[in-house]
Amino acid sequence: MSARFAELAWSDTRMGTVSLRRRREPALDIDVYEVKLGDEYLMSSLFTVAEIELARLGLAELTGDHLDVVVGGLGLGYTAQAVLDDPRVDSLTVVEALGAVIDWHRRDLLPDTAGLAAEPRTRLVEDDFFARVNAGEDLDAGRAGRGYDAVLVDIDHSPRHVLDPSHTTFYTPAGLRRLTQLLQPGGVFALWSDDPPDSDFGSVLTEVFTSTAAHVVTFANPLTGGESANTVYVAR
């Protein structure tokens, strides 16, 4: 049996101290992996359904094979792993601002996504996703100019609740138009949000994209005994 609690890794970053911890959840008799930024909880291995659905719903919009996909934000790796589970994907670029998070995966500290960093189709890029998009730069200098079939983003809590003020520009019509320059014709943008569907952000999406949808993803919450929900926006 695992120890009740262990801090597996931590690092000071420009956004605060980021840490990875493992704790034993006695009610479920399982190990739970959690990420904190300062005193704020960012993610937990207890709640991964919507992160996986971000990949599934985004890629479901695409036809054909040999897909090139970007994931903005690595976290615990569930979205990236779900992308790789789609046999149509030829390449996956994950853009993560915090080198410490990339290091967790290179050290295989997370059992559910162990091997992700070593997968031949995967390229982990340490960079600021939002800064690169806002600057009109390619998300991976090693393959500049090719365009992506899908860009899937799970970084902020929601378009209204961002981790850093510099991210807000991305969620405007101008910011999303810059993103479309990185997509292939017919390419897909998908976004995870912790908030219910936001009609204002939905209007921003319809101003920029041809088709949009807000999917409410529900899942069991073992801590409350009830149900919780996230939102996955998909735009093409």
Backbone as CSV, one residue per row, in Angstrom:
resi,resn,N_x,N_y,N_z,CA_x,CA_y,CA_z,C_x,C_y,C_z
1,MET,0.841,-1.195,0.000,0.000,0.000,0.000,0.881,1.252,0.000
2,SER,0.451,2.268,-0.738,1.216,3.509,-0.819,1.129,4.285,0.486
3,ALA,2.136,5.142,0.705,2.058,6.063,1.828,0.847,6.966,1.628
4,ARG,0.291,7.480,2.734,-0.918,8.289,2.654,-0.699,9.558,1.833
5,PHE,0.518,10.110,1.851,0.779,11.356,1.132,2.249,11.432,0.761
6,ALA,2.522,11.945,-0.456,3.906,12.187,-0.862,3.924,13.334,-1.858
7,GLU,4.846,14.277,-1.666,5.096,15.312,-2.666,6.172,14.773,-3.590
8,LEU,5.796,14.517,-4.830,6.687,13.851,-5.768,7.658,14.806,-6.447
9,ALA,7.231,16.056,-6.651,8.092,17.039,-7.322,7.507,18.421,-7.112
10,TRP,8.388,19.419,-7.090,7.932,20.802,-7.035,8.990,21.689,-7.665
11,SER,8.548,22.864,-8.134,9.481,23.786,-8.772,8.904,25.193,-8.725
12,ASP,9.766,26.178,-8.501,9.364,27.579,-8.573,9.302,28.011,-10.032
13,THR,8.211,28.681,-10.423,8.044,29.174,-11.781,7.609,30.635,-11.722
14,ARG,7.537,31.292,-12.869,7.116,32.694,-12.913,5.663,32.842,-12.482
15,MET,4.898,31.739,-12.519,3.487,31.791,-12.134,3.272,31.348,-10.693
16,GLY,4.351,30.950,-10.011,4.242,30.438,-8.650,4.858,29.057,-8.549
17,THR,4.757,28.447,-7.383,5.318,27.112,-7.177,4.350,26.063,-7.695
18,VAL,4.834,25.237,-8.611,4.015,24.147,-9.125,4.488,22.851,-8.477
19,SER,3.529,22.030,-8.062,3.894,20.799,-7.357,3.019,19.640,-7.804
20,LEU,3.614,18.468,-7.758,2.916,17.213,-8.051,2.903,16.392,-6.778
21,ARG,1.735,15.964,-6.358,1.626,15.186,-5.137,0.762,13.956,-5.350
22,ARG,1.055,12.954,-4.562,0.252,11.733,-4.577,-0.327,11.552,-3.179
23,ARG,-1.614,11.268,-3.115,-2.223,10.983,-1.823,-3.119,9.758,-1.943
24,ARG,-3.285,9.087,-0.857,-4.177,7.933,-0.818,-5.578,8.406,-0.490
25,GLU,-6.554,8.054,-1.345,-7.947,8.398,-1.085,-8.603,7.216,-0.376
26,PRO,-8.784,7.299,0.948,-9.242,6.136,1.706,-10.633,5.659,1.309
27,ALA,-11.506,6.572,0.901,-12.868,6.170,0.556,-12.900,5.284,-0.685
28,LEU,-11.907,5.464,-1.566,-11.857,4.701,-2.814,-10.726,3.682,-2.837
29,ASP,-9.809,3.788,-1.878,-8.651,2.905,-1.784,-7.803,2.959,-3.058
30,ILE,-7.545,4.181,-3.519,-6.709,4.371,-4.705,-5.738,5.516,-4.447
31,ASP,-4.678,5.560,-5.248,-3.769,6.698,-5.252,-4.332,7.781,-6.170
32,VAL,-4.303,9.017,-5.706,-4.760,10.156,-6.486,-3.565,11.085,-6.706
33,TYR,-3.383,11.507,-7.958,-2.298,12.426,-8.310,-2.889,13.803,-8.556
34,GLU,-2.292,14.820,-7.933,-2.822,16.167,-8.000,-1.714,17.164,-8.355
35,VAL,-2.117,18.216,-9.074,-1.203,19.301,-9.415,-1.715,20.568,-8.748
36,LYS,-0.808,21.278,-8.066,-1.145,22.557,-7.450,-0.226,23.642,-7.998
37,LEU,-0.784,24.833,-8.151,0.001,26.013,-8.483,-0.173,26.970,-7.316
38,GLY,0.880,27.110,-6.511,0.732,27.813,-5.248,-0.244,27.043,-4.371
39,ASP,-1.286,27.712,-3.888,-2.304,27.060,-3.072,-3.513,26.616,-3.884
40,GLU,-3.445,26.785,-5.202,-4.588,26.508,-6.067,-4.463,25.125,-6.705
41,TYR,-5.529,24.320,-6.611,-5.551,23.019,-7.270,-5.844,23.206,-8.754
42,LEU,-5.000,22.608,-9.593,-5.190,22.714,-11.033,-5.861,21.484,-11.622
43,MET,-5.466,20.313,-11.164,-6.022,19.094,-11.762,-5.806,17.920,-10.836
44,SER,-6.618,16.877,-11.069,-6.575,15.678,-10.246,-6.842,14.471,-11.124
45,SER,-6.176,13.374,-10.821,-6.418,12.139,-11.565,-7.769,11.525,-11.236
46,LEU,-8.487,12.081,-10.262,-9.860,11.635,-9.989,-10.823,12.094,-11.074
47,PHE,-10.490,13.188,-11.742,-11.420,13.805,-12.688,-10.729,13.984,-14.032
48,THR,-10.838,12.981,-14.878,-10.139,13.014,-16.166,-11.065,12.814,-17.357
49,VAL,-12.343,12.590,-17.105,-13.274,12.288,-18.192,-13.294,13.400,-19.230
50,ALA,-13.422,14.650,-18.777,-13.531,15.755,-19.729,-12.219,16.006,-20.458
51,GLU,-11.086,15.778,-19.791,-9.799,15.929,-20.463,-9.675,14.927,-21.616
52,ILE,-10.151,13.719,-21.395,-10.136,12.703,-22.454,-11.137,13.068,-23.548
53,GLU,-12.312,13.563,-23.137,-13.327,13.959,-24.116,-12.870,15.145,-24.962
54,LEU,-12.025,15.997,-24.426,-11.464,17.087,-25.225,-10.805,16.535,-26.480
55,ALA,-10.014,15.482,-26.313,-9.374,14.854,-27.467,-10.386,14.135,-28.348
56,ARG,-11.268,13.363,-27.726,-12.209,12.560,-28.505,-13.154,13.441,-29.317
57,LEU,-13.742,14.453,-28.679,-14.690,15.322,-29.382,-14.006,16.154,-30.455
58,GLY,-12.797,16.633,-30.170,-12.086,17.416,-31.164,-11.719,16.602,-32.388
59,LEU,-11.161,15.414,-32.169,-10.720,14.585,-33.299,-11.897,13.962,-34.046
60,ALA,-13.046,13.811,-33.387,-14.224,13.250,-34.053,-14.717,14.122,-35.196
61,GLU,-14.341,15.403,-35.172,-14.751,16.318,-36.234,-13.938,16.138,-37.517
62,LEU,-12.863,15.366,-37.445,-11.941,15.251,-38.569,-12.124,13.929,-39.293
63,THR,-11.966,13.971,-40.595,-11.956,12.754,-41.397,-10.550,12.569,-41.972
64,GLY,-10.269,11.371,-42.429,-8.970,11.109,-43.019,-7.942,10.685,-41.987
65,ASP,-6.760,10.378,-42.480,-5.668,9.867,-41.660,-4.515,10.875,-41.639
66,HIS,-3.408,10.448,-41.040,-2.168,11.229,-41.000,-2.398,12.608,-40.363
67,LEU,-3.036,12.611,-39.208,-3.379,13.863,-38.543,-2.195,14.415,-37.754
68,ASP,-2.017,15.729,-37.856,-1.041,16.454,-37.043,-1.810,17.260,-35.998
69,VAL,-1.538,16.999,-34.724,-2.332,17.558,-33.635,-1.435,18.297,-32.657
70,VAL,-1.953,19.409,-32.129,-1.296,20.145,-31.048,-2.182,20.082,-29.812
71,VAL,-1.569,19.849,-28.662,-2.244,20.008,-27.379,-1.560,21.153,-26.637
72,GLY,-2.333,22.150,-26.249,-1.818,23.233,-25.431,-2.044,22.908,-23.968
73,GLY,-0.961,22.661,-23.239,-1.044,22.283,-21.831,-0.887,20.787,-21.652
74,LEU,0.141,20.372,-20.910,0.421,18.945,-20.729,-0.273,18.385,-19.495
75,GLY,-0.133,19.071,-18.366,-0.785,18.615,-17.139,-0.448,17.180,-16.790
76,LEU,-1.460,16.416,-16.421,-1.263,15.008,-16.083,-1.174,14.108,-17.317
77,GLY,-1.430,14.667,-18.491,-1.185,13.943,-19.735,-2.361,13.182,-20.310
78,TYR,-3.554,13.316,-19.720,-4.677,12.504,-20.188,-5.167,12.922,-21.577
79,THR,-5.185,14.218,-21.870,-5.590,14.643,-23.211,-4.583,14.171,-24.249
80,ALA,-3.311,14.355,-23.969,-2.277,13.916,-24.916,-2.352,12.408,-25.152
81,GLN,-2.538,11.641,-24.094,-2.611,10.186,-24.244,-3.823,9.784,-25.075
82,ALA,-4.962,10.490,-24.874,-6.154,10.186,-25.660,-5.946,10.505,-27.141
83,VAL,-5.184,11.558,-27.434,-4.846,11.857,-28.829,-4.063,10.700,-29.438
84,LEU,-3.068,10.216,-28.721,-2.242,9.124,-29.235,-3.014,7.824,-29.377
85,ASP,-4.103,7.679,-28.643,-4.925,6.473,-28.758,-5.706,6.432,-30.070
86,ASP,-5.778,7.563,-30.772,-6.442,7.606,-32.078,-5.421,7.179,-33.134
87,PRO,-5.642,6.049,-33.805,-4.641,5.532,-34.751,-4.420,6.411,-35.972
88,ARG,-5.287,7.397,-36.190,-5.126,8.291,-37.344,-4.050,9.348,-37.106
89,VAL,-3.616,9.507,-35.858,-2.684,10.583,-35.517,-1.260,10.180,-35.879
90,ASP,-0.629,10.989,-36.719,0.770,10.775,-37.092,1.731,11.503,-36.167
91,SER,1.318,12.713,-35.712,2.222,13.486,-34.865,1.424,14.261,-33.826
92,LEU,2.014,14.364,-32.640,1.429,15.127,-31.542,2.494,16.070,-30.994
93,THR,2.204,17.364,-31.012,3.054,18.372,-30.391,2.336,18.891,-29.155
94,VAL,2.977,18.792,-28.000,2.409,19.308,-26.761,3.214,20.529,-26.344
95,VAL,2.532,21.665,-26.225,3.186,22.917,-25.839,2.862,23.187,-24.373
96,GLU,3.897,23.175,-23.544,3.737,23.327,-22.091,4.694,24.403,-21.594
97,ALA,4.149,25.391,-20.876,4.963,26.523,-20.425,5.914,26.161,-19.297
98,LEU,5.576,25.150,-18.505,6.359,24.831,-17.316,7.242,23.614,-17.570
99,GLY,8.548,23.862,-17.595,9.482,22.762,-17.829,9.373,21.673,-16.780
100,ALA,8.988,22.038,-15.553,8.854,21.045,-14.491,7.811,19.995,-14.845
101,VAL,6.716,20.412,-15.485,5.657,19.470,-15.857,6.164,18.499,-16.918
102,ILE,6.901,19.013,-17.891,7.500,18.125,-18.898,8.438,17.124,-18.226
103,ASP,9.206,17.582,-17.256,10.136,16.706,-16.546,9.408,15.575,-15.826
104,TRP,8.233,15.844,-15.247,7.472,14.777,-14.578,7.207,13.626,-15.545
105,HIS,6.857,13.985,-16.774,6.532,12.951,-17.759,7.783,12.258,-18.276
106,ARG,8.842,12.988,-18.427,10.084,12.334,-18.869,10.601,11.366,-17.808
107,ARG,10.272,11.634,-16.553,10.655,10.748,-15.448,9.587,9.697,-15.159
108,ASP,8.487,9.710,-15.893,7.387,8.750,-15.720,6.899,8.699,-14.273
109,LEU,6.599,9.864,-13.721,6.081,9.939,-12.358,4.586,9.656,-12.276
110,LEU,3.933,9.619,-13.430,2.478,9.439,-13.463,2.137,8.102,-14.107
111,PRO,1.703,7.126,-13.325,1.506,5.767,-13.849,0.538,5.680,-15.025
112,ASP,-0.563,6.443,-15.001,-1.580,6.310,-16.052,-1.084,6.762,-17.420
113,THR,-0.112,7.671,-17.432,0.396,8.180,-18.713,1.890,7.916,-18.872
114,ALA,2.391,6.930,-18.173,3.809,6.562,-18.295,4.113,6.174,-19.743
115,GLY,5.255,6.610,-20.246,5.654,6.325,-21.617,5.233,7.380,-22.616
116,LEU,4.436,8.346,-22.177,3.952,9.392,-23.081,5.104,10.160,-23.716
117,ALA,6.077,10.564,-22.909,7.184,11.385,-23.428,8.060,10.620,-24.409
118,ALA,8.130,9.313,-24.251,9.000,8.502,-25.111,8.294,8.011,-26.370
119,GLU,6.992,8.242,-26.488,6.248,7.782,-27.660,6.799,8.469,-28.907
120,PRO,7.140,7.704,-29.960,7.802,8.289,-31.135,7.008,9.394,-31.818
121,ARG,5.694,9.385,-31.708,4.888,10.422,-32.379,4.834,11.717,-31.582
122,THR,5.348,11.718,-30.360,5.184,12.851,-29.456,6.404,13.762,-29.455
123,ARG,6.119,15.071,-29.461,7.157,16.078,-29.278,6.681,17.026,-28.179
124,LEU,7.451,17.143,-27.104,7.126,18.027,-26.003,7.926,19.314,-26.156
125,VAL,7.215,20.432,-26.219,7.833,21.739,-26.455,7.611,22.608,-25.223
126,GLU,8.689,23.079,-24.623,8.576,23.988,-23.483,8.472,25.417,-24.001
127,ASP,7.271,25.963,-23.936,7.039,27.317,-24.431,5.672,27.785,-23.952
128,ASP,5.426,29.076,-24.097,4.164,29.681,-23.718,3.219,29.621,-24.911
129,PHE,2.227,28.747,-24.833,1.280,28.564,-25.932,0.637,29.886,-26.332
130,PHE,0.144,30.637,-25.366,-0.585,31.873,-25.660,0.329,32.928,-26.263
131,ALA,1.541,33.034,-25.750,2.470,34.025,-26.283,2.802,33.733,-27.741
132,ARG,2.978,32.475,-28.074,3.313,32.124,-29.458,2.148,32.419,-30.394
133,VAL,0.930,32.067,-29.966,-0.230,32.357,-30.808,-0.400,33.863,-30.971
134,ASN,-0.314,34.598,-29.875,-0.523,36.048,-29.937,0.530,36.746,-30.790
135,ALA,1.725,36.145,-30.855,2.794,36.726,-31.671,2.719,36.274,-33.129
136,GLY,1.759,35.410,-33.443,1.634,34.910,-34.802,2.724,33.927,-35.177
137,GLU,3.308,33.265,-34.166,4.396,32.318,-34.409,3.871,30.882,-34.410
138,ASP,4.570,30.023,-35.157,4.198,28.613,-35.155,4.404,28.029,-33.766
139,LEU,3.601,27.029,-33.436,3.672,26.429,-32.106,4.855,25.493,-31.945
140,ASP,5.470,25.115,-33.034,6.647,24.257,-32.985,7.588,24.697,-34.093
141,ALA,8.670,25.357,-33.715,9.604,25.891,-34.713,10.190,24.785,-35.586
142,GLY,10.182,23.554,-35.094,10.738,22.442,-35.856,9.887,22.017,-37.031
143,ARG,8.639,22.477,-37.099,7.766,22.103,-38.227,6.966,23.319,-38.695
144,ALA,7.577,24.464,-38.677,6.891,25.717,-38.998,6.295,25.684,-40.400
145,GLY,5.072,26.235,-40.508,4.452,26.429,-41.806,3.622,25.289,-42.328
146,ARG,3.568,24.158,-41.633,2.839,23.010,-42.166,1.353,23.051,-41.847
147,GLY,0.958,23.695,-40.781,-0.453,23.740,-40.399,-0.858,22.484,-39.651
148,TYR,-1.828,22.625,-38.757,-2.278,21.510,-37.913,-3.725,21.162,-38.232
149,ASP,-4.058,19.900,-38.058,-5.440,19.460,-38.236,-6.293,19.798,-37.020
150,ALA,-5.684,19.818,-35.837,-6.431,20.139,-34.622,-5.516,20.790,-33.599
151,VAL,-6.058,21.777,-32.896,-5.397,22.382,-31.740,-6.349,22.247,-30.555
152,LEU,-5.929,21.504,-29.544,-6.744,21.201,-28.368,-6.101,21.870,-27.158
153,VAL,-6.873,22.665,-26.413,-6.290,23.491,-25.361,-6.943,23.199,-24.009
154,ASP,-6.108,22.922,-23.024,-6.549,22.750,-21.630,-5.481,23.373,-20.737
155,ILE,-5.601,24.674,-20.514,-4.618,25.399,-19.710,-5.311,26.189,-18.604
156,ASP,-6.193,27.117,-19.000,-6.897,27.942,-18.024,-8.109,27.210,-17.456
157,HIS,-8.655,27.739,-16.366,-9.890,27.168,-15.816,-11.042,27.355,-16.797
158,SER,-11.069,28.496,-17.465,-12.107,28.807,-18.449,-11.699,30.100,-19.148
159,PRO,-12.412,30.487,-20.219,-12.075,31.760,-20.859,-12.204,32.957,-19.928
160,ARG,-13.025,32.864,-18.893,-13.185,33.959,-17.939,-12.232,33.857,-16.757
161,HIS,-11.790,32.653,-16.444,-10.951,32.426,-15.266,-9.605,31.877,-15.721
162,VAL,-8.682,32.812,-15.986,-7.385,32.468,-16.567,-6.327,32.392,-15.470
163,LEU,-5.279,31.640,-15.749,-4.193,31.490,-14.787,-3.263,32.686,-14.775
164,ASP,-3.242,33.429,-15.869,-2.362,34.590,-15.980,-3.055,35.635,-16.865
165,PRO,-3.025,36.912,-16.493,-3.718,37.941,-17.289,-3.283,37.986,-18.750
166,SER,-2.069,37.555,-19.032,-1.583,37.601,-20.412,-2.348,36.657,-21.332
167,HIS,-3.121,35.744,-20.765,-3.860,34.771,-21.575,-5.153,35.344,-22.143
168,THR,-5.662,36.444,-21.599,-7.006,36.895,-21.944,-7.166,37.251,-23.419
169,THR,-6.108,37.775,-24.028,-6.192,38.179,-25.439,-6.539,37.008,-26.346
170,PHE,-6.114,35.825,-25.973,-6.368,34.639,-26.805,-7.853,34.417,-27.020
171,TYR,-8.680,34.721,-26.021,-10.107,34.394,-26.066,-10.946,35.479,-26.729
172,THR,-10.316,36.368,-27.468,-11.001,37.418,-28.220,-11.065,37.031,-29.694
173,PRO,-11.918,37.695,-30.475,-11.935,37.382,-31.915,-10.559,37.519,-32.559
174,ALA,-9.811,38.558,-32.189,-8.484,38.740,-32.787,-7.554,37.601,-32.408
175,GLY,-7.595,37.177,-31.142,-6.729,36.085,-30.706,-7.054,34.784,-31.402
176,LEU,-8.335,34.481,-31.527,-8.716,33.226,-32.172,-8.482,33.269,-33.681
177,ARG,-8.568,34.442,-34.276,-8.218,34.539,-35.714,-6.739,34.235,-35.927
178,ARG,-5.907,34.663,-34.980,-4.483,34.318,-35.096,-4.303,32.805,-34.993
179,LEU,-5.092,32.164,-34.142,-5.013,30.703,-34.034,-5.395,30.030,-35.343
180,THR,-6.420,30.540,-36.026,-6.861,29.885,-37.259,-5.776,29.874,-38.318
181,GLN,-4.824,30.805,-38.228,-3.724,30.821,-39.199,-2.811,29.606,-39.033
182,LEU,-2.920,28.929,-37.898,-2.095,27.738,-37.650,-2.807,26.442,-38.017
183,LEU,-4.094,26.545,-38.415,-4.885,25.362,-38.742,-4.926,25.109,-40.238
184,GLN,-4.996,23.829,-40.592,-5.272,23.455,-41.976,-6.704,23.863,-42.319
185,PRO,-7.027,24.038,-43.608,-8.429,24.263,-43.974,-9.305,23.142,-43.417
186,GLY,-10.386,23.508,-42.752,-11.241,22.509,-42.123,-10.721,22.022,-40.789
187,GLY,-9.658,22.656,-40.286,-9.080,22.236,-39.016,-9.969,22.580,-37.831
188,VAL,-9.651,21.969,-36.695,-10.507,22.039,-35.512,-9.761,22.680,-34.342
189,PHE,-10.469,23.551,-33.634,-10.022,24.077,-32.349,-10.976,23.561,-31.279
190,ALA,-10.433,22.996,-30.205,-11.262,22.529,-29.094,-10.662,23.016,-27.786
191,LEU,-11.529,23.348,-26.828,-11.119,23.977,-25.580,-11.854,23.348,-24.405
192,TRP,-11.109,22.980,-23.365,-11.698,22.525,-22.098,-11.988,23.721,-21.209
193,SER,-13.118,23.664,-20.496,-13.477,24.720,-19.547,-14.114,24.096,-18.317
194,ASP,-13.785,24.637,-17.163,-14.373,24.175,-15.912,-15.736,24.806,-15.654
195,ASP,-16.087,25.836,-16.429,-17.355,26.538,-16.244,-18.442,25.982,-17.153
196,PRO,-19.706,26.256,-16.845,-20.790,25.903,-17.782,-20.614,26.651,-19.097
197,PRO,-21.335,26.237,-20.145,-21.239,26.946,-21.429,-21.474,28.440,-21.264
198,ASP,-20.622,29.223,-21.886,-20.615,30.676,-21.759,-21.105,31.267,-23.078
199,SER,-22.270,31.895,-23.071,-22.847,32.411,-24.313,-21.988,33.518,-24.927
200,ASP,-21.336,34.318,-24.086,-20.477,35.373,-24.624,-19.295,34.779,-25.381
201,PHE,-18.666,33.757,-24.807,-17.559,33.128,-25.514,-18.068,32.374,-26.742
202,GLY,-19.265,31.804,-26.635,-19.856,31.159,-27.807,-20.020,32.129,-28.959
203,SER,-20.381,33.375,-28.650,-20.524,34.393,-29.691,-19.176,34.736,-30.323
204,VAL,-18.122,34.742,-29.500,-16.785,34.973,-30.031,-16.408,33.863,-31.007
205,LEU,-16.703,32.628,-30.629,-16.377,31.497,-31.509,-17.127,31.597,-32.839
206,THR,-18.418,31.921,-32.796,-19.192,31.984,-34.043,-18.759,33.146,-34.933
207,GLU,-18.132,34.153,-34.343,-17.610,35.264,-35.140,-16.389,34.843,-35.956
208,VAL,-15.687,33.810,-35.483,-14.413,33.424,-36.089,-14.518,32.121,-36.890
209,PHE,-15.293,31.170,-36.389,-15.329,29.828,-36.978,-16.634,29.573,-37.720
210,THR,-16.587,28.604,-38.640,-17.751,28.260,-39.457,-18.798,27.509,-38.657
211,SER,-18.364,26.555,-37.845,-19.303,25.784,-37.023,-18.739,25.665,-35.620
212,THR,-19.625,25.744,-34.616,-19.200,25.675,-33.224,-20.211,24.877,-32.412
213,ALA,-19.747,24.318,-31.295,-20.623,23.603,-30.372,-20.008,23.649,-28.982
214,ALA,-20.867,23.633,-27.977,-20.430,23.554,-26.584,-21.001,22.269,-25.998
215,HIS,-20.134,21.318,-25.716,-20.550,20.020,-25.182,-20.411,20.016,-23.663
216,VAL,-21.477,19.695,-22.967,-21.411,19.531,-21.518,-21.047,18.072,-21.229
217,VAL,-19.933,17.890,-20.555,-19.434,16.545,-20.245,-19.662,16.294,-18.753
218,THR,-20.503,15.329,-18.447,-20.795,15.005,-17.046,-20.021,13.759,-16.628
219,PHE,-19.751,13.682,-15.327,-19.013,12.533,-14.803,-19.304,12.397,-13.312
220,ALA,-19.150,11.190,-12.829,-19.393,10.924,-11.415,-18.331,11.607,-10.567
221,ASN,-18.769,12.192,-9.452,-17.849,12.812,-8.501,-17.828,11.962,-7.241
222,PRO,-16.792,11.143,-7.063,-16.763,10.233,-5.908,-16.615,10.952,-4.573
223,LEU,-16.192,12.208,-4.604,-16.024,12.951,-3.349,-17.359,13.461,-2.815
224,THR,-18.288,13.781,-3.740,-19.594,14.283,-3.324,-20.688,13.224,-3.411
225,GLY,-20.402,12.156,-4.149,-21.433,11.152,-4.377,-22.431,11.564,-5.434
226,GLY,-22.204,12.702,-6.075,-23.091,13.191,-7.117,-22.403,13.260,-8.461
227,GLU,-22.812,14.232,-9.278,-22.276,14.405,-10.618,-21.665,15.786,-10.750
228,SER,-20.602,15.879,-11.521,-19.990,17.154,-11.873,-19.972,17.283,-13.384
229,ALA,-19.625,18.472,-13.865,-19.633,18.702,-15.319,-18.559,19.699,-15.694
230,ASN,-18.008,19.508,-16.876,-17.135,20.476,-17.544,-17.720,20.762,-18.920
231,THR,-17.125,21.713,-19.606,-17.549,22.057,-20.964,-16.396,21.856,-21.918
232,VAL,-16.690,21.292,-23.078,-15.717,21.201,-24.168,-16.290,21.955,-25.364
233,TYR,-15.625,23.042,-25.736,-16.004,23.787,-26.944,-15.282,23.187,-28.141
234,VAL,-15.999,23.009,-29.229,-15.401,22.513,-30.469,-15.786,23.449,-31.593
235,ALA,-14.800,23.941,-32.332,-15.053,24.884,-33.429,-14.237,24.465,-34.633
236,ARG,-14.829,24.671,-35.799,-14.162,24.233,-37.035,-14.182,25.368,-38.054
